[in-house]
Amino acid sequence: MPELIQVESYAMGEWVPPTNPRPLHDAATGEPVAEAGADGLDVLAMADHARQVGGPALRRLTFHDRARMLKALAAYLTERKDQLYRLSHLTGATKGDNAFDIDGGIGTLFVYASKGRREMPDSDLYLDGGLEALSRSGAFQGRHVCVPLRGVAVHINAFNFPVWGMLEKLAPTLLAGVPAIVKPATATSFLTHACFRMIVESGVLPEGAVQLVSGGLGPLLDHLGPQDAVAFTGSADTALHLRSNANLLRNAVRFTAEQDSLNASILGPDAAPGTPEFDLFLREAHREITTKAGQKCTAIRRILVPAAHMDAVAEALSERLAATKVGHPAEEGTRMGALASAAQKRDVEAKIDALRAETTPVLEGWNHHAPDLVGRGYYVPPTLLRCDHPDAARAVHETEAFGPVSTLLPYRDAGHAVELANRGGGSLVASVFTHDTDFAREAVLGAAAWHGRLYFADRDVGKEGTGHGAPMPHLIHGGPGRAGGGEEQGGIRGVLHYMQRTAVQGSPRLLAAISREWIKGAPETPSDPHPFQRPFTDLALGDTIHAGPREVTLEDIEHFAEFTGDTFYAHMDEAAAKANPFFPGRVAHGYLLLSFAAGLFVSPDPGPTLANTGLENLRFMAPVSPGDGISVRLTVKSKKRRTPDYGEVRWDVELTNQDGATVAAYDLLTMNSE
């Protein structure tokens, strides 16, 4: 008999062998393959280690440093993912399932690494939103800033995604600058352990940034404080038990839950048999029933179909399911493997029995699949049921069989479809297959309040759609009500869950120093030489040049109109312009003013300023008439390093007229070398 895998914990920089271990089994054969247990682990000391060692080490890094850390970690895991693939088969996962779990988890690291560099500052402070004027003169202003929590994030993960479940929580947590203690579900913890060991061996993360509990958490939740956070994935019953912890409630510990979800998929009334949408719908329903043997929190549990198409869908989908190869997950061609554990199999079979009271079978049992699997491992065959009276039903809207099980339900019209979808009491995702724009909008207005994500698929999306059951790191993963009421991922939104948003009020000088972003009213420093002739590292916030004035003539306006073809009446017709409530008469083009501003502030000689990469937040505030004189102020607003050789400079640009009134303002972006 092969030696059992020892699923260790990782505490305070040391690997700790399992104590009082329980056996873990190969899902395909039922044979023991590992043992895990963490009785006696000093979880309170682990939490202190995270707060006192891991937290300070992470906070010494900028968001960009942490983003580079995530990218390096993702690259390290990518080179070794074949090792994880082989181990993953023991959880019942097929080769195709690995794309969701292992590749999906690594991909999430890459996405957060990219977003951290592109959307967050090269700083240790995140600015959330713009400035708020709190006084008439602008001498007193406010804004929101976000800083990392000073505690530890406790991640309690589910059995069905041992790798992705860990990495999709770690990515935003580490990017925020918060250390984490990972507690995987025991049944598949041997795969999480293998991936975690790679993370430690990579040497990418600072000491204390991550720790692993391969067993129970002991008294940890009873000792968390207001700077800590808990992120949970699992059943609604377990979530209720955990979030009801008196200490968590007393200290208002942040608790995010992603739990049970009776997700629905709606076939639009227009998506009749023979349409592209009908074919997409069948393919997606089949994939969601069989991928990970239906052990996905986003899997389609209720299939909503126009009553007229019920028989057609039942026949076509059952044919696809009957042709699915169920077998050992490591075998070539296997489309669906086993459930993760014996307990999981018993639970699914019990839930199917509960659903039978309100449904009739369309496809069930091993008649259409390999009968030799009966009695081996933890297999359950693809099961398709139908409920012809969904309004009177309860179990189909309340009971989730967490396996390859789904129920067909007929609906009368759009309103009825939305009503049935919402009967699930809140879900992570609902999908709609339609080419009808009116039906799509009606679905959003009626169903969005009950679903964390709405996935629309039609012929225009085609094969480029990521799928009903694939949460993307860019968008939130969570849902209201039964689904837990939480949000994970969501791009930078996910990072902010591990940060404190604080309102900061003060003078422009102090706010600029705090935020490391120059704001109007803060001190300006005359730049000599011209700022375009100074390297990236030499530029400082507040470095400024003033240029002008330049008179804008009627000849300038007419020449610009003829040269560009922009002969809008406000520039060319005095009477028509005066009739416009916004203009005193003929006025200069806004883009003419931008061109004149560039002519005033640009240094023409070669230098460290390599390129103008765009402008943002452009506003035209007041018209400029022939004879007006415009001046420009150019100020270094913020800096963001892009590579070791160059960085992005954001300039605050303001155009004023001869009376000192602002006529235009915008942010100019340039790339500057060292």
Helices and strands as residue ranges (DSSP letters): E 5-7, E 9-11, E 14-16, E 22-25, E 32-36, H 43-49, I 50-54, H 55-59, H 63-79, H 81-88, G 89-91, H 95-98, I 99-103, H 104-119, E 126-133, E 141-148, E 153-156, H 164-176, E 180-183, G 186-188, H 189-202, E 210-212, G 220-223, E 229-233, H 236-243, H 246-250, E 254-258, E 264-267, H 276-290, G 291-294, E 302-306, G 307-309, H 310-322, H 342-355, E 360-363, G 371-373, E 383-386, H 395-398, E 405-411, H 414-422, E 430-433, H 437-447, G 448-450, E 454-457, G 462-464, E 476-479, G 481-483, E 486-489, H 492-496, E 499-506, H 508-515, E 525-526, G 531-533, G 536-538, E 543-551, H 554-564, H 569-572, H 574-579, H 590-601, E 609-620, E 629-641, E 646-656, E 662-673
